[in-house]
């Protein structure tokens, strides 16, 4: 059997193994974050968030059709990710064996059976190490773009190595592989832009094979690779559509031609230009010009997948993010305009003071017959040159707690300016160490747990090795942590073994093949540190971002594989002779992939978890028929999109995402019916909120309205929507303002009775006007849109706010909200003192029915199902409701019902799935324990208080194992935990549970005196 056949067979075997692992452990339905959106988008070919993924959606749609239709869309898309990941492992295997074979040939050895076994060993170990790596496995089992993006990245990198092999056999004919690479790069833009980062490494492979290698030539080849990356990223992806859009404006507005005529003209010009350049280059022997032009053409052909986005947007599909239905709006979509931008090489610090706003180009929108001008785009803040610097890393002072974070992190006083050294310090300590190196180490050294590390806390999601004397100085003694944390399934100790094998491989690669080492290093750099520099991440991210750097762990897996060659060489020196390749492979298999699989399996197996779907159902079932439900974040929106679009669950409920509601295209879409949900009317017309109009409106006391007077909300919206009422500013421009913050919504009592807006027993409490005061001095566009909806709805449809949204978006209406499941319903009954945290008005019978009969918990009743932090947070919303409901029942002397609710939730969420603790995400368990105490349920109270007390004792022991400088991270937490136990002890005392109270107070007294809090 020849080498190529063995290489192919072993590669396919590894592919089958990896695919089987991922298919067995893939999520049962949709996952949290973007997965619900992508699955729904693929199921019906809808338009997902910018910059889009049309190729992913089209291939996903094929899998949906192949595997049973829309109802099976989650299974189909998750299976697609699993298979894409399995094939990524196949191409990684062939990539590793290519480099290993090159090393053998450079050593002037023959490719005999012994060397073939060694080469296969490198591929098997490296590919399986990546198979079981934390970040890649996570993406492999859910319906996201990263699995397919990894596959395309693996394919293009393998393809340039295939070109290298074929060049030796076919000469110039091998360059057809370059065209394949160009086409795949073009296609990959329709999945994710990660693929572009392979271009510098691809150029270096080409240079090392085609040229007489010199240091200067290597430098210029590297520069050319970077330039090509930039040309594709900016020139192709951005400027080709921009050119087409400008031509379309010219053709439509100036020449009176139909829409898209300028786009077709641009494409024809590009096509004809390519044809003549190719003809001239061939006639004049300009080979590289010919190859480059063909490559450009193939990239454009692949990139043309984005026509699908425009076509589907024109169909007004329910999910139509950015509404890119023409050449103009497509630019905003591709440029991710709604997400803003970050400074890269030059810009302000977080506390730099702006001196104004920079105006950009004219904005347009598609009108009935031509493109209409919307005014100059407000691009960004303008700063004095002294307020900006080279390589700004501590930027974005626009809220979110970042200014305070920067000051604390860097030790700056109020008003103190950051220096260039501060920027570099933050870059290396936070952006490089915290936001990249920590993630890299998770994969090949080990991970502490799954709790997001936000501020460098020693107890949360650090990298660990399992070697105590190395870990303890950084993270303390993990074995002294509370049981829920020390026995976390996400605690994976790899003892440095994968990392060390990779380092051995890097050394061996460098010693034997410096050129290819440089190529892999480039791939490692551009998919790791280069992304760190480009993203310029701010602190306080909503989630861990390890998925962005999967390419770097892919590159390192190549060296893990090559490390087998170093181990084999060492074993040869121990006189193992010809058996050393097999011995090295088996030893490395046991030490790395098998260790990784045994450690990682339990926290990557999602096969029985259905929580995202369950959460969506719980939100939707909380609403009455034909309701409007306001949501805000990814995890209370995307799963609901999935439930409605894919499974057809409660399609009568109209979902409105507050985060998107500040953008004109999203407000426009409220006028469309969605599935079985009717349009949502507004007071304003589109021209009153178009583009940057009324992005925010400030309160200004013009003395026209007495400040104790409440004004009809509809009238005040009409007033601020009229430019005649704008206040003149020093610049001469008019600025709309709010003359009052006190509003009322009229109440039509007959309509209230007819639509059964309130419970029968509350009819006597209906107010004539819902009076409320806006809580802030600035109303942003999304707030103004909410007020528009409230005013225009006029009690015709039930309005709900998800319990997960920022309370500021209740717009001062908290006292008119009634808790119904996971949402608050707006009703014309005032309950003084009611807040989202302590709701004093609850639809009790509905909530009891929801919790006991309708709510689902997504597999949380099973002890072997793993729930990570995101899942636990979403599970916690059900526990919060159960506590609020039980507390309300206790206040109304319904102890039996309260106990029934508490017991049901305790049974539905297994201790193994969501361990009892005192950490921040667990604190509702303190309140639930108190419910059991108040109900007199001694058995449950004793069990829970013992667990909570043990958690406290363990946490204190863990804190004491930390160095003095790191104890401050835990001190405030411990103080809270002690006070929580004291609180429960007091409640137990009052409920007659003397023994429970005493055992808790003994612990409290012991540690209060010992720690001197």
TASULJO-V802793 format. One record per residue. RES is the residue in three letters. SS is DSSP state (2 for helix, 1 for strand, 0 for the rest). OMEGA is omega in whole degrees, 0 to 359 (NA if undefined). NEAR is the number of other ideal C-beta (glycine too) atoms within 10 Angstrom. Layout:
res = {RES;RES}
ss = {SS;SS}
omega = {OMEGA;OMEGA}
near = {NEAR;NEAR}
//
This chain:
res = {UNK;UNK;UNK;UNK;UNK;UNK;UNK;UNK;UNK;UNK;UNK;UNK;UNK;UNK;UNK;UNK;UNK;UNK;UNK;UNK;UNK;UNK;UNK;UNK;UNK;UNK;UNK;UNK;UNK;UNK;UNK;UNK;UNK;UNK;UNK;UNK;UNK;UNK;UNK;UNK;UNK;UNK;UNK;UNK;UNK;UNK;UNK;UNK;UNK;UNK;UNK;UNK;UNK;UNK;UNK;UNK;UNK;UNK;UNK;UNK;UNK;UNK;UNK;UNK;UNK;UNK;UNK;UNK;UNK;UNK;UNK;UNK;UNK;UNK;UNK;UNK;UNK;UNK;UNK;UNK;UNK;UNK;UNK;UNK;UNK;UNK;UNK;UNK;UNK;UNK;UNK;UNK;UNK;UNK;UNK;UNK;UNK;UNK;UNK;UNK;UNK;UNK;UNK;UNK;UNK;UNK;UNK;UNK;UNK;UNK;UNK;UNK;UNK;UNK;UNK;UNK;UNK;UNK;UNK;UNK;UNK;UNK;UNK;UNK;UNK;UNK;UNK;UNK;UNK;UNK;UNK;UNK;UNK;UNK;UNK;UNK;UNK;UNK;UNK;UNK;UNK;UNK;UNK;UNK;UNK;UNK;UNK;UNK;UNK;UNK;UNK;UNK;UNK;UNK;UNK;UNK;UNK;UNK;UNK;UNK;UNK;UNK;UNK;UNK;UNK;UNK;UNK;UNK;UNK;UNK;UNK;UNK;UNK;UNK;UNK;UNK;UNK;UNK;UNK;UNK;UNK;UNK;UNK;UNK;UNK;UNK;UNK;UNK;UNK;UNK;UNK;UNK;UNK;UNK;UNK;UNK;UNK;UNK;UNK;UNK;UNK;UNK;UNK;UNK;UNK;UNK;UNK;UNK;UNK;UNK;UNK;UNK;UNK;UNK;UNK;UNK;UNK;UNK;UNK;UNK;UNK;UNK;UNK;UNK;UNK;UNK;UNK;UNK;UNK;UNK;UNK;UNK;UNK;UNK;UNK;UNK;UNK;UNK;UNK;UNK;UNK;UNK;UNK;UNK;UNK;UNK;UNK;UNK;UNK;UNK;UNK;UNK;UNK;UNK;UNK;UNK;UNK;UNK;UNK;UNK;UNK;UNK;UNK;UNK;UNK;UNK;UNK;UNK;UNK;UNK;UNK;UNK;UNK;UNK;UNK;UNK;UNK;UNK;UNK;UNK;UNK;UNK;UNK;UNK;UNK;UNK;UNK;UNK;UNK;UNK;UNK;UNK;UNK;UNK;UNK;UNK;UNK;UNK;UNK;UNK;UNK;UNK;UNK;UNK;UNK;UNK;UNK;UNK;UNK;UNK;UNK;UNK;UNK;UNK;UNK;UNK;UNK;UNK;UNK;UNK;UNK;UNK;UNK;UNK;UNK;UNK;UNK;UNK;UNK;UNK;UNK;UNK;UNK;UNK;UNK;UNK;UNK;UNK;UNK;UNK;UNK;UNK;UNK;UNK;UNK;UNK;UNK;UNK;UNK;UNK;UNK;UNK;UNK;UNK;UNK;UNK;UNK;UNK;UNK;UNK;UNK;UNK;UNK;UNK;UNK;UNK;UNK;UNK;UNK;UNK;UNK;UNK;UNK;UNK;UNK;UNK;UNK;UNK;UNK;UNK;UNK;UNK;UNK;UNK;UNK;UNK;UNK;UNK;UNK;UNK;UNK;UNK;UNK;UNK;UNK;UNK;UNK;UNK;UNK;UNK;UNK;UNK;UNK;UNK;UNK;UNK;UNK;UNK;UNK;UNK;UNK;UNK;UNK;UNK;UNK;UNK;UNK;UNK;UNK;UNK;UNK;UNK;UNK;UNK;UNK;UNK;UNK;UNK;UNK;UNK;UNK;UNK;UNK;UNK;UNK;UNK;UNK;UNK;UNK;UNK;UNK;UNK;UNK;UNK;UNK;UNK;UNK;UNK;UNK;UNK;UNK;UNK;UNK;UNK;UNK;UNK;UNK;UNK;UNK;UNK;UNK;UNK;UNK;UNK;UNK;UNK;UNK;UNK;UNK;UNK;UNK;UNK;UNK;UNK;UNK;UNK;UNK;UNK;UNK;UNK;UNK;UNK;UNK;UNK;UNK;UNK;UNK;UNK;UNK;UNK;UNK;UNK;UNK;UNK;UNK;UNK;UNK;UNK;UNK;UNK;UNK;UNK;UNK;UNK;UNK;UNK;UNK;UNK;UNK;UNK;UNK;UNK;UNK;UNK;UNK;UNK;UNK;UNK;UNK;UNK;UNK;UNK;UNK;UNK;UNK;UNK;UNK;UNK;UNK;UNK;UNK;UNK;UNK;UNK;UNK;UNK;UNK;UNK;UNK;UNK;UNK;UNK;UNK;UNK;UNK;UNK;UNK;UNK;UNK;UNK;UNK;UNK;UNK;UNK;UNK;UNK;UNK;UNK;UNK;UNK;UNK;UNK;UNK;UNK;UNK;UNK;UNK;UNK;UNK;UNK;UNK;UNK;UNK;UNK;UNK;UNK;UNK;UNK;UNK;UNK;UNK;UNK;UNK;UNK;UNK;UNK;UNK;UNK;UNK;UNK;UNK;UNK;UNK;UNK;UNK;UNK;UNK;UNK;UNK;UNK;UNK;UNK;UNK;UNK;UNK;UNK;UNK;UNK;UNK;UNK;UNK;UNK;UNK;UNK;UNK;UNK;UNK;UNK;UNK;UNK;UNK;UNK;UNK;UNK;UNK;UNK;UNK;UNK;UNK;UNK;UNK;UNK;UNK;UNK;UNK;UNK;UNK;UNK;UNK;UNK;UNK;UNK;UNK;UNK;UNK;UNK;UNK;UNK;UNK;UNK;UNK;UNK;UNK;UNK;UNK;UNK;UNK;UNK;UNK;UNK;UNK;UNK;UNK;UNK;UNK;UNK;UNK;UNK;UNK;UNK;UNK;UNK;UNK;UNK;UNK;UNK;UNK;UNK;UNK;UNK;UNK;UNK;UNK;UNK;UNK;UNK;UNK;UNK;UNK;UNK;UNK;UNK;UNK;UNK;UNK;UNK;UNK;UNK;UNK;UNK;UNK;UNK;UNK;UNK;UNK;UNK;UNK;UNK;UNK;UNK;UNK;UNK;UNK;UNK;UNK;UNK;UNK;UNK;UNK;UNK;UNK;UNK;UNK;UNK;UNK;UNK;UNK;UNK;UNK;UNK;UNK;UNK;UNK;UNK;UNK;UNK;UNK;UNK;UNK;UNK;UNK;UNK;UNK;UNK;UNK;UNK;UNK;UNK;UNK;UNK;UNK;UNK;UNK;UNK;UNK;UNK;UNK;UNK;UNK;UNK;UNK;UNK;UNK;UNK;UNK;UNK;UNK;UNK;UNK;UNK;UNK;UNK;UNK;UNK;UNK;UNK;UNK;UNK;UNK;UNK;UNK;UNK;UNK;UNK;UNK;UNK;UNK;UNK;UNK;UNK;UNK;UNK;UNK;UNK;UNK;UNK;UNK;UNK;UNK;UNK;UNK;UNK;UNK;UNK;UNK;UNK;UNK;UNK;UNK;UNK;UNK;UNK;UNK;UNK;UNK;UNK;UNK;UNK;UNK;UNK;UNK;UNK;UNK;UNK;UNK;UNK;UNK;UNK;UNK;UNK;UNK;UNK;UNK;UNK;UNK;UNK;UNK;UNK;UNK;UNK;UNK;UNK;UNK;UNK;UNK;UNK;UNK;UNK;UNK;UNK;UNK;UNK;UNK;UNK;UNK;UNK;UNK;UNK;UNK;UNK;UNK;UNK;UNK;UNK;UNK;UNK;UNK;UNK;UNK;UNK;UNK;UNK;UNK;UNK;UNK;UNK;UNK;UNK;UNK;UNK;UNK;UNK;UNK;UNK;UNK;UNK;UNK;UNK;UNK;UNK;UNK;UNK;UNK;UNK;UNK;UNK;UNK;UNK;UNK;UNK;UNK;UNK;UNK;UNK;UNK;UNK;UNK;UNK;UNK;UNK;UNK;UNK;UNK;UNK;UNK;UNK;UNK;UNK;UNK;UNK;UNK;UNK;UNK;UNK;UNK;UNK;UNK;UNK;UNK;UNK;UNK;UNK;UNK;UNK;UNK;UNK;UNK;UNK;UNK;UNK;UNK;UNK;UNK;UNK;UNK;UNK;UNK;UNK;UNK;UNK;UNK;UNK;UNK;UNK;UNK;UNK;UNK;UNK;UNK;UNK;UNK;UNK;UNK;UNK;UNK;UNK;UNK;UNK;UNK;UNK;UNK;UNK;UNK;UNK;UNK;UNK;UNK;UNK;UNK;UNK;UNK;UNK;UNK;UNK;UNK;UNK;UNK;UNK;UNK;UNK;UNK;UNK;UNK;UNK;UNK;UNK;UNK;UNK;UNK;UNK;UNK;UNK;UNK;UNK;UNK;UNK;UNK;UNK;UNK;UNK;UNK;UNK;UNK}
ss = {0;0;2;2;2;2;2;2;2;2;2;2;2;2;2;2;2;2;2;2;2;2;2;2;2;0;0;0;0;0;0;0;0;0;2;2;2;2;2;2;2;2;2;2;0;0;1;0;0;0;0;0;0;2;2;2;2;2;2;2;2;2;2;2;2;2;0;0;0;2;2;2;2;2;2;2;2;2;2;2;2;2;2;2;2;2;2;2;2;2;2;2;2;2;2;2;2;2;2;2;2;2;2;2;2;2;0;0;0;0;0;0;2;2;2;2;2;2;2;2;2;2;2;2;2;2;2;2;2;2;2;0;0;2;2;2;2;2;2;2;0;0;0;0;0;2;2;2;2;2;2;2;2;2;2;2;2;2;2;2;2;2;2;2;2;2;2;2;2;2;2;2;2;2;2;2;2;2;2;2;2;2;2;2;2;2;2;2;0;0;0;0;2;2;2;2;2;2;2;2;2;2;2;2;2;2;2;2;2;2;0;0;0;0;2;2;2;2;2;2;2;2;2;2;2;2;2;2;2;2;2;2;2;2;2;2;2;2;2;2;2;2;2;2;2;2;2;2;2;2;2;2;2;2;0;0;0;0;0;0;2;2;2;2;2;2;2;2;2;2;2;2;2;2;2;2;2;2;2;2;2;2;2;0;0;0;2;2;2;2;2;2;2;2;2;2;2;2;2;2;2;2;2;2;2;2;2;2;2;2;2;2;2;2;0;0;0;0;0;1;2;2;2;0;0;0;2;2;2;2;2;2;2;2;0;0;2;2;2;0;0;0;0;0;0;1;1;1;0;0;0;0;0;1;1;1;1;1;1;1;1;1;1;1;1;1;0;0;0;0;1;1;1;1;1;1;1;1;1;1;1;1;1;0;2;2;2;1;1;1;0;0;0;0;0;0;0;0;0;0;0;2;2;2;2;2;2;2;2;2;0;0;0;0;0;0;0;0;0;2;2;2;2;2;2;2;2;2;2;2;2;2;2;2;2;2;2;2;2;2;2;2;2;2;0;1;1;0;0;0;0;0;0;0;0;0;0;0;0;0;0;0;1;0;0;0;0;2;2;2;2;2;2;2;2;0;0;2;2;2;0;0;2;2;2;2;0;0;0;0;0;1;1;0;0;0;2;2;2;2;2;2;2;2;2;2;2;2;2;2;2;2;0;2;2;2;2;2;2;2;2;2;2;2;2;2;0;0;2;2;2;2;2;2;2;0;0;0;0;0;0;0;0;0;0;2;2;2;2;2;2;2;2;2;2;2;2;2;2;2;2;2;2;2;2;2;2;2;2;2;2;2;2;0;0;0;2;2;2;2;2;2;2;2;2;2;2;2;2;2;2;2;2;2;2;2;2;2;2;2;2;2;2;2;0;0;0;0;0;0;2;2;2;2;2;2;2;2;2;2;2;0;0;0;0;0;0;1;1;1;1;0;0;0;0;0;0;2;2;2;2;2;2;2;2;0;0;0;0;0;0;0;0;1;1;1;1;0;0;0;0;0;0;2;2;2;2;2;2;0;0;0;0;1;0;0;1;0;0;0;0;0;0;0;0;2;2;2;0;0;0;0;0;0;0;1;1;1;1;0;0;0;0;0;0;0;0;0;0;0;1;1;2;2;2;2;2;2;2;2;0;0;2;2;2;0;1;1;0;0;0;0;0;1;1;0;1;1;0;0;0;1;1;1;1;1;0;0;2;2;2;2;2;2;2;0;0;0;0;2;2;2;2;2;2;1;0;0;1;1;1;1;1;0;0;0;0;1;1;1;2;2;2;2;2;2;2;2;2;2;2;2;2;0;0;0;0;0;1;1;1;1;0;0;0;0;2;2;2;2;0;0;0;2;2;2;1;1;1;1;0;0;1;1;1;1;0;0;1;0;0;0;0;0;0;0;0;0;0;0;0;1;0;2;2;2;2;2;2;2;2;2;2;2;0;0;0;0;0;0;0;0;0;0;0;0;0;0;2;2;2;2;2;2;2;2;2;2;2;2;2;2;2;2;2;2;2;2;2;2;2;0;0;0;2;2;2;2;2;2;2;2;2;2;2;2;2;2;0;0;0;0;0;0;0;0;0;0;0;2;2;2;0;2;2;2;2;2;2;2;2;2;2;2;2;0;0;2;2;2;2;2;2;2;2;2;2;2;2;2;2;2;2;2;2;2;2;2;2;2;2;0;0;2;2;2;0;2;2;2;2;2;2;2;2;2;2;2;2;2;2;2;2;2;2;2;2;2;2;2;0;0;0;2;2;2;2;2;2;2;2;2;2;2;2;2;2;2;2;2;2;0;0}
omega = {184;185;184;181;178;181;180;183;181;178;180;176;178;177;180;179;181;180;179;178;183;178;179;186;183;179;184;178;178;175;176;185;191;190;179;178;183;179;177;180;179;183;184;182;178;188;183;188;184;6;173;179;187;180;177;183;181;177;177;178;177;179;179;179;184;189;168;176;190;182;179;187;181;177;183;183;176;176;177;178;180;180;177;179;176;178;172;178;177;183;173;178;181;176;180;181;175;182;179;178;178;179;179;181;179;178;179;177;177;175;178;183;183;180;177;177;180;180;178;179;178;181;182;183;181;182;180;175;178;177;186;178;189;187;183;179;179;181;186;189;178;185;179;184;191;178;179;177;177;179;181;176;179;182;183;179;176;184;179;176;175;175;181;178;184;180;181;182;190;183;185;179;180;183;173;175;176;179;175;179;180;180;180;176;177;177;186;176;178;174;180;186;181;184;183;185;175;188;179;179;178;179;181;176;180;182;184;183;188;192;167;191;172;179;180;178;177;179;182;176;177;179;179;178;178;180;179;177;179;180;179;182;184;186;183;187;185;193;176;175;179;177;180;181;179;177;180;176;179;184;183;186;184;185;179;180;182;173;179;178;178;178;180;178;180;180;178;180;179;180;180;179;179;181;183;177;179;180;181;182;180;181;185;175;179;189;184;175;179;181;180;180;177;179;177;181;180;175;179;179;177;181;182;175;182;172;177;180;180;181;183;177;177;178;180;178;183;174;186;186;180;180;182;186;177;185;182;182;176;179;179;180;182;182;180;188;184;181;181;181;180;176;182;183;182;180;185;169;184;182;173;184;178;179;180;180;176;177;181;184;178;176;180;168;181;176;181;185;179;176;184;178;180;183;181;179;173;190;187;174;177;183;169;179;181;182;180;183;173;177;179;181;181;188;175;175;185;173;181;179;185;179;179;180;180;181;180;184;185;180;181;175;177;178;181;180;175;180;175;178;177;178;179;179;179;179;184;186;182;187;181;186;185;189;173;184;178;180;180;182;175;188;190;174;177;184;185;178;184;182;186;177;186;186;178;182;182;185;189;167;171;172;176;181;188;175;196;185;175;183;190;180;181;189;180;181;185;181;176;178;174;188;181;181;182;178;177;178;179;175;184;182;185;171;179;191;177;181;182;178;177;178;175;179;178;180;181;179;182;182;188;184;188;181;179;173;179;180;179;178;177;178;179;182;186;178;178;185;179;177;177;181;184;183;180;187;171;176;177;176;181;181;173;187;184;182;182;188;181;180;180;178;174;181;181;178;175;180;175;178;181;177;177;180;177;179;179;179;178;179;177;179;176;175;176;175;187;179;184;178;180;180;180;180;181;180;181;176;179;187;186;186;182;174;181;180;182;181;191;189;188;180;175;179;181;191;181;185;180;190;181;177;181;179;178;179;182;177;185;180;176;187;174;179;176;182;168;181;175;173;182;187;178;191;171;179;186;176;179;174;179;183;182;187;185;185;177;182;175;180;176;182;179;180;176;181;185;180;179;188;177;183;189;183;180;177;177;186;176;181;180;169;179;184;180;180;183;175;179;182;177;171;183;171;184;182;181;178;185;175;184;180;176;173;172;178;182;173;177;181;181;179;179;184;175;187;174;181;177;186;178;185;179;182;182;177;176;181;181;176;181;182;178;183;181;177;179;178;181;180;181;180;177;179;177;181;176;180;178;175;182;183;169;173;180;181;175;188;178;178;178;179;183;183;179;182;183;177;184;183;184;187;182;184;182;179;177;179;171;183;181;181;179;189;183;180;179;174;178;187;180;175;180;178;177;180;175;182;180;182;183;181;175;173;180;180;176;178;181;171;177;183;182;185;176;181;177;181;170;174;179;185;186;183;177;182;179;182;175;182;181;181;177;180;176;180;180;176;183;176;184;177;180;178;177;180;179;181;181;177;183;170;193;184;179;181;178;179;180;184;186;190;189;183;176;185;168;180;182;178;182;184;185;180;183;176;179;187;179;179;181;178;181;173;183;180;177;177;177;179;182;178;182;180;181;178;179;179;178;179;181;173;176;186;182;178;179;180;179;179;182;180;181;180;178;179;185;179;186;180;180;180;182;185;177;180;181;180;191;183;184;195;174;179;174;182;178;177;178;177;178;179;182;178;181;180;190;183;179;180;181;180;184;180;177;179;180;179;178;176;180;182;179;183;178;178;178;180;181;178;180;173;184;183;183;181;180;178;186;190;181;178;181;178;178;183;178;180;179;178;177;179;180;177;179;179;179;178;182;181;176;178;188;183;178;180;182;182;179;182;177;179;180;181;181;187;176;179;182;184;177;175;NA}
near = {8;8;16;10;9;16;19;12;12;20;22;12;13;23;22;13;17;28;21;12;24;27;18;12;18;26;26;19;26;31;31;23;20;20;25;30;24;28;32;30;31;28;27;18;19;22;29;25;20;19;22;27;28;25;23;30;27;14;19;25;20;13;22;25;12;12;14;12;11;18;13;16;28;29;19;25;33;28;20;23;31;25;21;25;28;23;19;31;30;24;25;32;32;21;27;30;26;20;26;28;21;19;22;20;13;13;11;6;12;10;14;11;13;18;21;21;18;23;28;25;28;32;30;24;31;36;30;27;32;34;28;25;26;24;23;28;24;22;22;30;25;25;34;25;25;24;29;26;24;31;24;25;28;26;22;25;27;19;19;23;22;19;21;19;15;15;17;9;8;13;9;9;10;17;19;13;20;19;15;17;26;24;20;20;26;25;23;27;27;25;26;21;13;22;26;21;22;29;25;23;25;25;22;25;20;20;19;18;15;12;11;5;14;10;7;7;13;16;10;12;21;17;12;16;22;16;14;19;20;12;15;23;15;11;13;19;21;14;11;18;22;18;16;23;21;17;19;26;18;15;20;23;17;10;9;10;15;11;17;15;16;25;21;15;16;20;15;10;13;16;11;10;12;15;12;10;18;17;11;13;18;13;9;10;8;15;12;9;15;19;17;16;20;19;20;20;21;20;25;18;13;20;23;15;21;22;12;18;28;19;13;21;23;14;12;14;17;19;20;23;22;27;22;26;21;21;26;21;20;26;19;19;25;21;17;14;16;17;10;9;12;14;17;12;9;10;22;22;23;22;18;20;10;14;10;9;13;13;13;11;10;12;18;24;18;17;12;5;11;14;22;14;14;16;13;15;16;14;12;16;16;13;17;11;6;8;17;14;20;9;15;23;25;29;22;20;18;11;7;14;10;18;17;13;18;24;18;11;18;19;9;18;6;8;7;12;11;22;13;13;9;19;19;12;17;21;18;13;13;22;21;16;14;19;22;23;17;20;24;19;20;24;30;26;24;26;25;27;25;21;20;17;17;15;13;16;16;22;24;20;22;22;21;25;17;17;13;12;7;13;20;16;11;14;20;24;15;23;12;17;24;27;14;21;23;16;12;24;19;21;20;26;18;28;17;17;21;30;22;17;26;24;17;21;31;21;15;22;27;15;11;20;21;13;15;23;22;17;26;24;17;24;25;22;16;24;23;23;16;18;20;20;15;13;16;20;18;21;20;12;12;13;13;22;15;22;19;22;23;27;25;25;26;25;26;28;30;31;29;32;33;30;28;31;26;23;24;26;16;13;18;16;8;9;7;15;10;11;13;22;26;17;17;26;21;13;18;30;17;11;18;28;23;15;19;25;16;11;21;23;17;15;21;24;20;24;13;13;23;21;29;30;25;22;29;29;21;26;27;23;21;28;24;18;10;15;21;23;26;24;25;20;17;20;25;25;24;28;32;28;24;28;27;26;25;24;20;12;16;23;16;15;28;24;23;22;21;22;17;20;22;18;22;20;20;21;24;16;20;19;11;14;12;21;13;14;21;14;12;22;15;23;20;21;9;13;11;19;22;19;18;16;17;20;15;14;18;13;14;14;12;11;8;9;17;10;11;7;9;19;18;15;23;19;12;22;22;15;18;20;21;11;10;6;15;13;13;9;9;5;8;6;9;13;13;20;16;22;18;21;20;17;26;19;23;14;18;15;14;7;13;17;13;11;15;10;25;19;16;7;7;16;12;6;14;17;15;11;14;23;16;22;13;19;15;13;10;11;22;18;20;23;21;28;27;22;23;24;22;23;22;17;17;15;21;16;21;22;27;25;25;24;22;19;20;11;16;13;19;21;22;17;24;20;18;22;26;23;24;26;27;26;30;28;24;22;27;22;21;16;18;6;8;19;13;17;9;11;21;15;23;23;20;17;10;19;24;19;14;20;21;14;9;13;23;17;23;28;21;24;12;14;9;12;21;21;26;21;19;20;25;21;16;23;24;17;20;25;22;19;27;26;22;21;26;29;20;21;24;18;11;12;9;16;16;10;20;26;20;17;27;26;17;17;25;22;10;20;24;18;13;16;23;20;20;23;23;24;20;11;15;19;17;19;25;21;18;24;27;25;28;27;27;21;23;12;22;16;8;18;23;17;16;24;27;14;20;23;21;16;25;23;16;20;23;21;15;23;22;15;18;21;11;6;8;18;16;10;17;20;12;10;16;20;13;15;26;22;13;22;24;16;16;26;24;16;21;27;16;11;19;11;23;10;10;23;20;12;17;26;17;12;20;21;13;13;18;14;9;10;15;6;12}
//
